[in-house]
């Protein structure tokens, strides 16, 4: 059964629709999209090619229809119980990348609400991806200023999903001149680099094992970010947007040092099993959790603000209560990626899927 969840709209002014022309959907013909994805990923590792990178994005979308969407018979996330307790040197359950296992993901998320991974990406890859975000944002702005898409690809080439998956007219600031975020599927090169990093680190396999199914990403919840120290912040759980009857694992990767010199993350270091009431007195947005509610529900658990080095990551699900961490003394931009992975059997219908 497919479950449908409608995303609540904040009671604020609707963002302006993208000013650049967005492409029309062009179906991709492939006898076996999943097999072709693996083949093209290997080919592109040997030498980057814009046409190959764009086709990989298209194939990941088309391949969703090939997935078996029957509910998993068994998965660690459905078990609901951690197998052990992980150390918390920075306030959150933590492991080094070399020790990352399906059990440690379960123990972190189900035992403490999240899992901090040190050194998921090596420093060279993190630096290359950080530079890629700068390239992507520059290409996005060039397109919005009138450049042809042929001039901005492969760094920015807006993706057109199947009409079976609708996007609202504003597309939630998908393309905003000077904006702090770009959807990863709109950057074929960065989408390749990001998911190649998932594969090289072993994360693709581990997240699949944790969810019990090969995951599907969300187009508008797979984001490249460059966040300034004066950015806004508010407490929230992504389940307030995505719905409750889902299985998720969000992969948030720092590509620059953050949490001290640049905005990081504040995370309540406990496991929640429900969506906290939103929009009460003190909340900035209708979908946000007020500071009073945070204090009421954290039950003495600490609010962790870890310092991330480039390549560190944190995993959490739609129940995790968190916000962007900003504060005095932060003078640098934070570079990061955020990739929400869903179990296809309960994939939200109004979200555009791409197979991991």
C-alpha positions in Angstrom: 0.0 0.0 0.0 1.3 3.4 -0.9 1.0 6.0 1.9 0.5 9.7 1.0 1.6 12.5 3.2 1.0 16.1 2.4 3.7 18.5 3.4 2.4 21.3 5.6 3.0 24.8 4.1 4.4 27.5 6.4 2.0 30.4 6.9 4.4 32.8 5.3 4.8 34.4 1.9 5.1 31.9 -0.9 8.6 31.9 -2.4 8.8 33.2 -6.0 8.8 30.7 -8.7 12.1 30.0 -10.5 12.8 32.7 -13.1 14.9 30.5 -15.4 13.2 28.1 -17.8 12.9 24.6 -16.4 13.3 21.7 -18.8 10.5 19.3 -19.9 10.6 15.7 -18.8 12.2 13.3 -21.2 11.8 9.6 -20.5 15.0 7.6 -20.5 14.9 4.3 -22.4 16.9 1.5 -20.7 16.4 -2.2 -20.6 17.8 -2.4 -17.0 18.2 1.0 -15.3 19.6 -0.5 -12.1 22.3 -2.4 -14.0 23.1 0.6 -16.2 23.5 2.8 -13.2 26.3 0.5 -11.8 27.9 0.4 -15.2 27.9 4.1 -15.8 29.1 4.9 -12.3 32.2 2.7 -12.9 32.8 4.3 -16.3 32.5 7.9 -14.9 35.0 7.1 -12.2 37.6 6.6 -14.9 36.8 10.0 -16.4 34.1 12.5 -15.8 31.6 13.0 -18.6 28.7 15.5 -18.4 26.3 13.3 -20.6 27.1 10.3 -18.5 26.5 12.1 -15.2 23.2 13.5 -16.5 22.0 10.1 -17.6 22.9 8.6 -14.2 20.5 11.1 -12.5 17.8 10.3 -15.0 18.3 6.5 -14.6 18.1 6.8 -10.8 14.7 8.4 -11.2 13.4 5.9 -13.8 14.7 2.9 -11.8 12.3 3.6 -8.9 9.6 1.9 -10.8 11.8 -1.3 -10.9 12.1 -1.5 -7.1 10.2 -4.1 -5.2 8.1 -1.9 -2.9 6.7 -4.8 -0.8 7.4 -4.0 2.9 10.6 -5.6 4.2 10.0 -8.7 6.2 12.6 -7.7 8.7 15.0 -4.8 9.2 17.0 -3.4 12.1 14.9 -0.2 12.2 11.7 -2.2 12.6 13.2 -4.1 15.6 13.1 -0.8 17.5 15.8 -1.8 20.0 19.5 -0.9 20.1 21.9 -3.8 20.7 24.3 -1.8 22.8 25.4 1.7 23.9 28.0 3.7 22.0 30.4 6.2 23.5 29.4 9.9 23.5 32.5 12.0 23.7 30.8 15.0 22.1 27.3 14.3 23.5 26.1 12.1 20.7 26.6 8.4 20.0 29.8 8.3 18.0 31.9 5.9 15.9 34.9 6.2 13.6 34.1 5.4 10.0 36.3 2.3 10.0 34.0 0.8 12.8 30.7 1.7 11.1 28.3 -1.2 10.9 24.5 -1.7 10.6 24.4 -2.4 14.3 26.1 0.9 15.1 23.6 2.8 12.9 20.8 1.1 14.8 22.4 1.7 18.2 23.0 5.4 17.4 19.7 6.3 16.0 17.4 4.0 18.1 19.5 4.4 21.2 20.4 8.0 21.2 18.5 9.7 18.3 21.5 10.1 16.0 24.9 8.8 15.1 28.0 10.9 14.7 30.6 9.4 12.3 34.1 10.7 12.4 36.0 10.6 9.1 33.3 9.2 6.8 35.0 11.0 3.8 38.7 11.6 3.5 39.9 15.2 3.6 40.8 15.3 -0.1 37.3 14.2 -1.2 35.7 16.6 1.2 37.7 19.5 -0.2 36.9 18.4 -3.8 33.2 18.3 -2.9 33.4 21.7 -1.2 34.9 23.2 -4.3 32.1 21.5 -6.3 29.5 23.3 -4.2 31.1 26.7 -5.1 31.1 25.6 -8.8 27.5 24.6 -8.6 26.3 27.8 -6.9 28.2 29.9 -9.4 26.6 27.9 -12.3 23.1 28.2 -10.7 23.5 32.0 -10.5 24.8 32.2 -14.1 21.8 30.3 -15.4 19.5 32.6 -13.5 21.3 35.6 -15.0 20.6 34.3 -18.5 23.3 31.8 -19.4 22.4 28.8 -21.5 22.2 25.4 -19.8 24.9 24.2 -22.1 27.3 26.7 -20.4 26.4 25.7 -16.8 26.4 21.9 -17.2 27.5 19.6 -15.6 27.6 21.8 -12.4 24.0 23.0 -12.9 21.5 21.3 -15.2 18.0 21.3 -13.7 16.5 17.9 -13.5 12.9 17.3 -14.9 11.1 14.5 -13.1 8.3 12.4 -14.5 4.9 14.2 -14.5 3.7 11.5 -12.2 5.5 13.5 -9.5 4.3 17.0 -9.2 6.3 20.0 -7.8 4.5 23.1 -6.7 5.1 26.2 -8.8 7.5 27.9 -6.4 9.5 24.6 -5.9 10.6 25.9 -2.5 13.3 28.2 -3.7 14.7 25.5 -5.8 16.5 28.2 -7.9 17.1 31.4 -6.0 19.9 33.8 -7.1 22.5 33.8 -4.3 20.5 31.1 -2.4 22.2 28.9 0.2 21.0 25.6 -1.1 20.8 23.6 -4.4 19.0 20.4 -4.9 21.7 17.8 -5.6 19.9 16.2 -8.7 20.1 19.6 -10.4 23.9 19.2 -10.3 24.7 16.0 -12.2 28.4 16.2 -11.3 27.8 16.8 -7.6 25.2 14.1 -7.6 27.7 11.7 -9.0 30.4 12.8 -6.5 28.0 12.5 -3.5 26.7 9.0 -4.3 30.2 7.8 -5.4 31.2 8.8 -1.8 28.3 6.8 -0.4 29.5 3.8 -2.3 33.2 4.2 -1.6 32.6 4.6 2.2 30.2 1.6 2.3 27.4 3.8 3.4 25.0 2.8 0.5 25.1 -0.9 1.6 24.8 -0.1 5.3 21.8 2.2 4.9 20.1 -0.4 2.7 20.7 -3.0 5.5 19.4 -0.7 8.1 16.2 0.1 6.3 15.8 -3.4 5.0 15.3 -2.2 1.4 17.4 -0.5 -1.3 16.7 3.2 -0.4 15.2 5.9 -2.6 16.4 9.5 -2.2 14.2 12.5 -2.3 14.8 15.1 -5.0 14.1 18.1 -2.8 15.5 16.5 0.3 18.9 15.8 -1.3 20.6 19.2 -0.8 23.9 20.9 -1.2 24.3 23.7 1.3 26.5 26.7 1.9 25.2 28.4 5.0 26.4 31.8 6.3 26.8 32.6 10.0 23.8 34.9 9.9 21.4 32.2 8.8 18.1 31.7 10.6 17.4 28.7 12.8 14.5 26.9 14.6 14.0 23.5 16.2 12.2 20.9 14.1 11.7 17.2 13.3 11.5 16.4 9.6 8.7 14.0 10.3 6.5 17.2 10.7 7.0 17.6 6.9 7.3 14.0 5.7 4.7 12.1 7.8 4.9 9.5 10.5 4.5 6.1 8.8 7.9 6.1 7.1 11.3 4.6 7.6 14.2 7.0 7.0 17.9 7.6 7.4 19.2 11.1 6.8 22.9 11.4 5.9 24.3 14.9 6.8 28.0 15.3 5.8 30.2 18.3 6.8 32.5 19.5 4.0 34.1 22.2 6.1 34.9 22.7 9.8 31.7 23.8 11.5 30.0 23.9 14.9 32.5 26.5 16.2 33.8 28.7 13.4 30.8 28.1 11.1 27.2 27.1 11.7 26.8 23.4 12.7 24.0 21.4 14.2 22.3 21.5 17.6 20.8 18.0 18.3 18.8 16.8 21.3 20.7 13.8 22.4 17.8 11.4 23.1 15.6 9.1 21.0 12.1 10.4 20.2 9.4 8.0 19.0 6.7 10.6 18.2 6.3 14.0 16.4 6.4 16.8 19.0 3.6 19.4 18.8 4.6 22.2 16.5 3.6 25.9 16.2 3.1 26.5 19.9 3.9 29.8 21.6 7.5 30.8 20.8 7.9 28.8 17.6 9.0 31.0 14.7 7.2 28.8 12.1 4.0 26.7 12.2 6.2 23.6 11.5 8.8 24.4 14.2 9.0 23.2 17.8 9.1 26.0 20.4 12.0 26.3 22.8 9.6 25.6 25.7 8.6 22.3 24.0 12.2 21.4 23.6 12.8 21.9 27.3 9.7 20.0 28.2 10.4 16.9 26.0 14.2 16.5 26.2 13.9 15.0 29.7 17.3 16.1 30.9 19.1 15.0 27.7 21.8 17.4 26.6 21.6 19.6 23.6 24.8 18.6 21.7 26.7 20.9 19.4 29.5 18.9 18.1 32.4 20.3 16.2 32.7 18.7 12.7 35.8 18.3 10.7 35.5 18.1 6.9 34.3 14.6 6.1 32.5 13.9 9.4 28.9 13.0 9.2 25.8 12.5 11.3 22.9 10.1 10.6 19.4 10.5 12.0 15.8 9.9 11.2 12.6 11.9 11.0 12.1 11.9 14.7 15.4 13.6 15.5 14.9 17.1 17.1 17.5 19.4 15.7 18.3 22.9 14.4 21.1 24.8 12.6 23.6 25.8 15.3 24.5 29.5 15.1 26.3 31.7 17.6 28.7 34.5 18.4 32.2 34.0 17.0 31.1 32.2 13.9 32.6 33.9 10.9 32.8 31.3 8.2 30.3 29.6 5.9 29.4 26.0 6.5 29.5 23.6 3.5 27.5 20.4 3.9 25.3 17.9 2.1 22.0 16.5 3.3 20.5 13.3 1.8 17.3 11.8 3.0 17.0 8.0 2.3 13.6 6.3 2.4 12.4 2.7 2.5 10.6 2.5 -0.9 7.7 0.5 0.6 6.6 3.6 2.5 8.0 6.3 0.2 6.0 9.6 0.5 4.0 9.9 -2.7 4.5 13.7 -3.1 8.3 13.4 -3.0 10.3 12.9 -6.2 12.3 9.6 -5.9 15.8 8.7 -7.1 17.2 5.3 -6.3 20.4 5.2 -4.2 
